[in-house]
């Protein structure tokens, strides 16, 4: 049901409006913004503030589209989407309801829902030609995220949400309200005479975020300030890691990293940050191996020539003054792609089946299917291993089909703005398409 609207102070109204106006003023001419609107106070506040900021700023050139994601988890969600649709129609805003119709996992439901939500929003942005997606994460959300990550322990550097994130390598998600408190948004809605929908799951202590929200009520602003400080530190550290990558790393065939050990050992936290991203890129995983593995890699760098270890689906080997990292041979998949379909093999290589028959992909194995030339500069044994862990795809006529591109697992689903410089440095080395800069997509 729509919540009743309490009284509010005029000063509180200005904070959401100022944030919305700051966002609107930096948008490029004719910018098209897709706004995620669940019907809750935060998202109704964001859409309403953006509409007001558009008028106040005289930005008649920009336009908004709204989208509501029905995750299929509550029977009330469909009615709430209709309510948002009516809210938007009254204001001349196009509205879309996106339904997550896939089977729901037994565990990790909230993570799966988040991935589905952004996948659906990104797909809609592509269909409707939106330049950027705006979501209503608030200072309270930031504090909760920071507290939850702190409780789990951070493998490199602890941060909250980035103010912008690239999803699926295509669309930037912006968070205009990340420094605005939830109470200020409710006050803005009250003063504007607007109502919203309260989602009962926001009070369900079954969820970690709800439990965290209750535990940090008195420290939200402090935690949000800590998150902002940490974000600045992470941005600097990521840039240091990018400089380090440029100075000590060579990537062979998008499969092997060749690192100078002296440079790595002398770089401190920047080296750990780089390894925590480089290892999953080579291993085809979305997340880094964590602190214990990084400690072991550091120890390996001081071990004798020929020392090796495995972690994060990767083989690490010291060869004189160099550290080599590549995908280990265990667990390499054999997969099939139906005609007209696309797939990512082993979290590392992209394939598209443009034929009328099933495409079969397997690891090259011993002999490397003729790919050894890509690794000519490596020690012979490592060159053979590298060729063996690359994919071979054959159609039913026996014709080889090559990857359409490289997939960088740490970045290709979610790339936080902190890491854009490092991501593009690595993209060039892996022969991956450059990631889109915000200034080239939705900013002036």
C-alpha positions as CSV (number, residue, x, y, z in Angstrom):
1,X,0.0,0.0,0.0
2,X,1.0,3.6,-0.5
3,X,2.5,5.1,2.7
4,X,0.9,8.1,4.3
5,X,3.0,11.3,4.0
6,X,4.2,13.0,7.3
7,X,5.1,16.6,7.8
8,X,8.6,17.9,6.7
9,X,10.9,20.8,6.9
10,X,11.7,23.0,3.9
11,X,15.5,22.7,4.3
12,X,15.4,18.9,3.9
13,X,13.7,19.3,0.5
14,X,16.8,21.0,-1.0
15,X,19.3,18.1,-0.5
16,X,17.6,15.7,-2.9
17,X,16.9,18.5,-5.3
18,X,20.4,19.7,-5.2
19,X,21.8,16.2,-5.9
20,X,19.3,15.7,-8.7
21,X,20.2,19.1,-10.2
22,X,23.9,18.4,-10.0
23,X,23.3,15.2,-11.9
24,X,21.1,16.8,-14.5
25,X,23.5,19.6,-15.2
26,X,26.3,17.3,-16.0
27,X,24.4,15.3,-18.6
28,X,25.2,15.6,-22.3
29,X,22.8,17.3,-24.6
30,X,19.8,15.2,-25.6
31,X,20.7,12.7,-22.9
32,X,18.2,9.8,-22.3
33,X,18.1,8.6,-18.7
34,X,16.5,5.2,-17.7
35,X,15.4,5.5,-14.1
36,X,14.9,2.4,-12.0
37,X,11.7,2.9,-10.0
38,X,10.4,0.2,-7.6
39,X,7.8,2.4,-6.1
40,X,9.6,2.8,-2.8
41,X,10.4,6.2,-1.3
42,X,14.0,6.3,-2.5
43,X,13.2,5.6,-6.2
44,X,10.0,7.7,-6.3
45,X,12.0,10.5,-4.7
46,X,14.8,10.1,-7.3
47,X,12.4,10.3,-10.3
48,X,10.4,13.2,-8.8
49,X,13.6,15.1,-8.0
50,X,15.0,14.5,-11.5
51,X,11.8,15.8,-13.0
52,X,11.9,18.9,-10.8
53,X,15.6,19.4,-11.5
54,X,15.0,19.2,-15.3
55,X,12.5,22.0,-15.0
56,X,14.6,24.1,-12.6
57,X,17.7,23.7,-14.7
58,X,16.0,24.4,-18.0
59,X,17.3,21.1,-19.4
60,X,14.3,20.5,-21.7
61,X,16.6,18.5,-24.0
62,X,16.9,15.5,-21.7
63,X,14.3,12.8,-21.3
64,X,13.5,10.1,-18.8
65,X,12.1,6.6,-19.1
66,X,11.2,4.6,-16.0
67,X,11.5,0.8,-15.4
68,X,10.2,-1.4,-12.6
69,X,11.7,-4.8,-12.0
70,X,9.2,-7.5,-10.8
71,X,11.5,-10.2,-9.4
72,X,8.6,-12.6,-9.0
73,X,9.3,-13.0,-5.3
74,X,6.2,-11.3,-3.8
75,X,2.6,-11.5,-5.1
76,X,2.2,-7.8,-4.5
77,X,5.0,-6.8,-6.9
78,X,2.8,-6.9,-10.0
79,X,0.4,-4.4,-8.5
80,X,3.2,-2.2,-7.3
81,X,4.5,-2.1,-10.9
82,X,1.1,-1.0,-12.1
83,X,1.1,1.7,-9.4
84,X,4.4,3.0,-10.7
85,X,3.2,2.9,-14.2
86,X,0.2,5.1,-13.3
87,X,2.5,7.5,-11.4
88,X,4.7,7.8,-14.5
89,X,1.8,8.2,-16.9
90,X,0.5,11.1,-14.9
91,X,3.8,12.8,-15.6
92,X,4.2,11.8,-19.2
93,X,7.0,9.4,-18.5
94,X,7.2,6.1,-20.5
95,X,7.3,3.1,-18.1
96,X,8.3,-0.5,-18.5
97,X,7.7,-3.5,-16.2
98,X,10.6,-6.0,-16.4
99,X,9.9,-9.5,-15.0
100,X,12.5,-11.9,-13.7
101,X,10.9,-15.1,-14.9
102,X,13.9,-17.4,-14.5
103,X,13.9,-20.2,-11.9
104,X,15.0,-18.9,-8.5
105,X,18.1,-20.4,-6.8
106,X,17.7,-22.1,-3.4
107,X,20.7,-20.1,-2.1
108,X,22.2,-16.7,-2.9
109,X,18.8,-15.4,-3.9
110,X,19.5,-11.7,-3.3
111,X,22.7,-11.9,-5.3
112,X,20.9,-13.6,-8.2
113,X,18.1,-11.1,-8.0
114,X,20.6,-8.2,-8.2
115,X,22.3,-9.7,-11.2
116,X,18.9,-10.3,-12.9
117,X,17.8,-6.8,-12.1
118,X,20.8,-5.2,-13.8
119,X,20.7,-7.6,-16.7
120,X,17.1,-6.6,-17.3
121,X,17.8,-2.9,-17.0
122,X,20.8,-3.1,-19.3
123,X,18.8,-4.9,-21.9
124,X,16.0,-2.4,-21.7
125,X,18.5,0.5,-21.9
126,X,19.8,-1.1,-25.2
127,X,16.3,-1.4,-26.6
128,X,15.1,2.1,-25.8
129,X,18.4,3.8,-26.5
130,X,19.1,5.1,-23.0
131,X,22.5,6.7,-22.4
132,X,22.7,6.0,-18.6
133,X,20.7,4.1,-16.0
134,X,20.0,6.0,-12.7
135,X,19.3,4.1,-9.5
136,X,18.2,5.4,-6.1
137,X,20.9,4.0,-3.8
138,X,21.2,6.4,-0.8
139,X,23.6,7.3,1.9
140,X,21.9,4.7,4.1
141,X,22.4,2.0,1.5
142,X,26.0,3.0,1.3
143,X,26.5,2.7,5.0
144,X,24.8,-0.7,5.1
145,X,26.9,-1.9,2.2
146,X,30.1,-0.7,3.9
147,X,29.2,-2.3,7.2
148,X,28.3,-5.6,5.6
149,X,31.6,-5.8,3.7
150,X,33.5,-4.8,6.8
151,X,31.9,-7.7,8.7
152,X,32.9,-10.2,6.0
153,X,36.5,-8.9,5.8
154,X,38.0,-7.3,2.7
155,X,40.7,-9.1,0.7
156,X,42.3,-5.9,-0.6
157,X,40.7,-2.6,0.3
158,X,37.3,-2.1,2.0
159,X,34.9,0.2,0.1
160,X,31.2,0.8,-0.4
161,X,29.4,1.3,-3.7
162,X,31.0,3.4,-6.5
163,X,29.1,6.4,-7.6
164,X,28.9,4.9,-11.0
165,X,29.3,1.3,-12.3
166,X,29.5,-0.1,-15.9
167,X,27.3,-3.1,-16.3
168,X,27.9,-5.8,-19.0
169,X,30.4,-3.5,-20.6
170,X,27.6,-1.4,-22.1
171,X,25.7,0.9,-19.7
172,X,26.8,3.1,-16.9
173,X,24.7,2.9,-13.7
174,X,24.7,6.3,-11.9
175,X,23.8,6.8,-8.2
176,X,22.8,10.5,-7.8
177,X,21.5,10.0,-4.2
178,X,24.5,8.2,-2.8
179,X,25.3,11.1,-0.4
180,X,21.6,11.8,0.4
181,X,20.0,10.3,3.5
182,X,16.8,8.3,3.3
183,X,15.0,10.6,5.7
184,X,15.8,13.7,3.6
185,X,14.2,11.9,0.6
186,X,11.1,11.1,2.6
187,X,10.9,14.7,3.7
188,X,11.2,15.9,0.1
189,X,8.4,13.6,-0.9
190,X,6.2,14.8,2.0
191,X,6.7,18.5,1.1
192,X,5.9,17.7,-2.5
193,X,2.7,16.0,-1.5
194,X,3.8,12.6,-2.9
195,X,3.3,9.1,-1.6
196,X,5.3,5.9,-2.1
197,X,5.0,2.1,-1.5
198,X,6.6,0.4,1.5
199,X,8.1,-3.0,0.6
200,X,7.6,-5.4,3.6
201,X,10.8,-7.2,2.7
202,X,12.7,-4.2,3.9
203,X,11.7,-5.1,7.4
204,X,12.3,-8.9,7.1
205,X,15.2,-9.8,9.4
206,X,15.8,-12.9,7.3
207,X,17.9,-10.7,5.1
208,X,21.4,-9.6,6.1
209,X,20.8,-6.0,4.9
210,X,17.8,-5.6,7.1
211,X,19.7,-6.9,10.1
212,X,22.6,-4.6,9.3
213,X,20.2,-1.6,8.9
214,X,18.8,-2.1,12.3
215,X,22.3,-2.4,13.9
216,X,23.8,0.8,12.4
217,X,20.9,3.2,12.9
218,X,23.0,5.5,15.1
219,X,26.1,5.4,12.9
220,X,24.8,5.8,9.3
221,X,26.5,9.2,8.7
222,X,29.8,8.1,10.1
223,X,29.8,4.9,8.1
224,X,28.9,6.8,4.9
225,X,31.8,9.2,5.5
226,X,34.1,6.2,6.1
227,X,32.9,4.7,2.8
228,X,33.6,8.0,1.0
229,X,37.1,8.2,2.4
230,X,37.7,4.5,1.4
231,X,36.4,5.2,-2.1
232,X,39.1,7.9,-2.6
233,X,41.7,5.6,-1.3
234,X,40.6,2.8,-3.6
235,X,40.6,5.1,-6.6
236,X,44.2,6.0,-5.8
237,X,45.2,2.4,-5.2
238,X,43.6,1.2,-8.4
239,X,45.4,3.9,-10.4
240,X,48.7,2.9,-8.8
241,X,47.9,-0.7,-9.8
242,X,47.3,0.4,-13.4
243,X,50.7,2.1,-13.4
244,X,52.3,-1.0,-12.0
245,X,50.7,-3.2,-14.6
246,X,52.0,-0.9,-17.3
247,X,55.5,-1.1,-15.9
248,X,56.0,-4.8,-15.0
249,X,53.4,-6.9,-16.9
250,X,53.2,-8.5,-20.3
251,X,50.1,-10.6,-21.4
252,X,50.7,-13.4,-23.9
253,X,47.8,-14.5,-26.0
254,X,45.2,-13.3,-23.4
255,X,46.2,-16.4,-21.4
256,X,49.5,-15.8,-19.6
257,X,50.7,-12.9,-17.4
258,X,54.5,-12.4,-17.2
259,X,55.4,-10.2,-14.3
260,X,58.7,-8.8,-13.1
261,X,59.2,-10.0,-9.6
262,X,61.4,-7.1,-8.3
263,X,58.8,-4.6,-9.5
264,X,56.0,-6.7,-7.9
265,X,57.7,-7.0,-4.6
266,X,58.5,-3.4,-4.4
267,X,55.0,-2.2,-5.0
268,X,53.3,-3.1,-1.7
269,X,49.5,-2.7,-1.6
270,X,49.3,-1.8,-5.3
271,X,50.8,-5.2,-6.2
272,X,48.2,-7.0,-4.0
273,X,45.4,-5.0,-5.6
274,X,46.7,-5.8,-9.1
275,X,47.1,-9.5,-8.4
276,X,43.6,-9.7,-6.9
277,X,42.2,-8.6,-10.2
278,X,44.7,-10.1,-12.6
279,X,44.4,-13.6,-11.2
280,X,40.6,-13.9,-11.7
281,X,41.0,-12.4,-15.2
282,X,43.3,-15.3,-16.1
283,X,41.3,-17.9,-14.2
284,X,37.9,-16.8,-15.5
285,X,36.4,-15.9,-12.2
286,X,34.5,-12.7,-11.1
287,X,36.2,-12.3,-7.8
288,X,39.8,-12.2,-6.5
289,X,41.4,-15.0,-4.5
290,X,41.7,-13.0,-1.3
291,X,44.3,-12.2,1.3
292,X,45.6,-15.7,2.1
293,X,46.3,-16.5,-1.5
294,X,48.0,-13.2,-2.1
295,X,50.3,-13.9,0.9
296,X,51.2,-17.2,-0.7
297,X,51.9,-15.6,-4.0
298,X,54.2,-13.1,-2.3
299,X,56.1,-15.9,-0.6
300,X,56.4,-17.7,-4.0
301,X,58.1,-14.6,-5.4
302,X,61.0,-15.1,-2.9
303,X,61.1,-18.9,-3.4
304,X,63.8,-20.7,-5.5
305,X,63.6,-20.8,-9.3
306,X,61.0,-23.3,-10.5
307,X,58.7,-23.0,-7.4
308,X,55.0,-23.2,-8.3
309,X,51.6,-23.2,-6.7
310,X,47.9,-23.2,-7.8
311,X,45.0,-21.1,-6.6
312,X,42.0,-19.4,-8.1
313,X,42.0,-21.9,-11.0
314,X,45.5,-20.6,-11.9
315,X,49.0,-21.9,-12.0
316,X,51.7,-19.6,-10.6
317,X,55.4,-20.3,-11.4
318,X,58.6,-18.5,-10.6
319,X,61.1,-18.6,-13.4
320,X,64.3,-16.8,-12.5
321,X,63.3,-13.1,-11.9
322,X,59.8,-13.6,-13.3
323,X,56.4,-14.7,-12.1
324,X,54.1,-16.4,-14.7
325,X,50.4,-16.8,-14.1
326,X,48.1,-18.8,-16.3
327,X,44.9,-21.0,-16.1
328,X,45.6,-24.4,-14.7
329,X,44.5,-27.5,-16.7
330,X,42.1,-28.8,-14.1
331,X,38.4,-28.2,-14.5
332,X,38.4,-27.0,-18.1
333,X,34.9,-27.4,-19.5
334,X,33.5,-28.9,-22.6
335,X,30.4,-27.1,-23.8
336,X,28.0,-26.9,-26.7
337,X,26.4,-23.8,-28.2
338,X,23.1,-24.0,-30.1
339,X,22.8,-22.3,-33.5
340,X,22.4,-18.5,-33.2
341,X,23.5,-18.5,-29.5
342,X,26.4,-16.8,-27.7
343,X,28.4,-18.1,-24.8
344,X,31.4,-17.4,-22.6
345,X,33.8,-20.4,-22.4
346,X,35.5,-20.9,-19.0
347,X,34.9,-17.3,-18.0
348,X,37.6,-16.2,-20.5
349,X,36.6,-16.4,-24.2
350,X,33.5,-15.4,-26.1
351,X,31.9,-17.5,-28.8
352,X,29.0,-17.0,-31.1
353,X,27.5,-19.8,-33.2
354,X,26.7,-18.4,-36.5
355,X,26.1,-21.8,-38.1
356,X,23.0,-23.9,-38.4
357,X,24.5,-26.7,-36.3
358,X,25.7,-27.2,-32.7
359,X,29.1,-25.7,-31.9
360,X,31.3,-27.8,-29.6
361,X,34.0,-26.2,-27.5
362,X,36.7,-28.0,-25.6
363,X,40.2,-27.2,-24.2
364,X,42.9,-27.6,-26.8
365,X,44.9,-30.0,-24.6
366,X,48.4,-31.3,-25.4
367,X,49.6,-29.9,-28.7
368,X,47.6,-26.7,-28.3
369,X,45.8,-27.0,-31.7
370,X,48.5,-24.9,-33.4
371,X,48.2,-21.9,-30.9
372,X,51.8,-22.2,-29.7
373,X,53.0,-19.2,-31.8
374,X,51.1,-16.9,-29.4
375,X,53.5,-18.0,-26.6
376,X,56.8,-18.0,-28.5
377,X,58.4,-15.7,-25.9
378,X,57.7,-18.0,-23.0
379,X,59.7,-20.8,-21.5
380,X,58.8,-23.9,-23.6
381,X,57.0,-25.9,-20.9
382,X,54.9,-22.9,-20.0
383,X,54.2,-22.2,-23.7
384,X,52.8,-25.7,-24.1
385,X,50.7,-25.4,-21.0
386,X,49.3,-22.0,-22.2
387,X,48.4,-23.5,-25.6
388,X,46.7,-26.4,-23.9
389,X,44.3,-24.3,-21.8
390,X,43.0,-22.3,-24.7
391,X,39.7,-23.3,-26.4
392,X,39.1,-25.2,-29.6
393,X,35.7,-25.0,-31.2
394,X,34.6,-27.1,-34.2
395,X,31.4,-27.1,-36.1
396,X,29.9,-30.3,-37.4
397,X,31.7,-30.0,-40.7
398,X,35.0,-30.1,-38.8
399,X,35.8,-26.4,-39.5
400,X,37.5,-24.6,-36.6
401,X,35.6,-21.6,-35.1
402,X,37.7,-19.0,-33.3
403,X,36.6,-16.9,-30.3
404,X,34.8,-13.6,-31.1
405,X,36.6,-11.9,-28.2
406,X,38.1,-12.1,-24.8
407,X,36.0,-12.0,-21.7
408,X,37.5,-10.3,-18.6
409,X,35.5,-11.8,-15.8
410,X,36.4,-9.2,-13.1
411,X,35.0,-6.4,-15.2
412,X,32.6,-7.6,-17.9
413,X,29.6,-8.0,-15.6
414,X,30.2,-5.1,-13.2
415,X,33.0,-2.5,-13.5
416,X,33.0,0.0,-10.6
417,X,34.2,3.4,-11.6
418,X,37.2,3.1,-9.3
419,X,38.8,0.6,-11.6
420,X,38.1,2.1,-15.0
421,X,41.7,3.2,-15.6
422,X,43.1,-0.2,-14.6
423,X,40.4,-2.1,-16.6
424,X,41.2,-0.2,-19.8
425,X,45.0,-0.8,-19.3
426,X,44.3,-4.5,-18.9
427,X,41.8,-4.5,-21.8
428,X,44.4,-3.2,-24.2
429,X,46.9,-5.9,-23.0
430,X,44.3,-8.7,-23.4
431,X,43.1,-7.5,-26.8
432,X,39.7,-6.8,-25.3
433,X,37.5,-3.9,-26.5
434,X,38.1,-0.7,-24.4
435,X,35.5,0.0,-21.7
436,X,33.3,3.0,-22.3
437,X,34.2,6.2,-20.5
438,X,31.3,8.1,-18.8
439,X,32.3,11.2,-20.7
440,X,31.8,9.4,-24.0
441,X,28.4,8.0,-23.1
442,X,26.3,10.3,-20.9
443,X,28.3,13.3,-19.5
444,X,29.1,16.6,-21.0
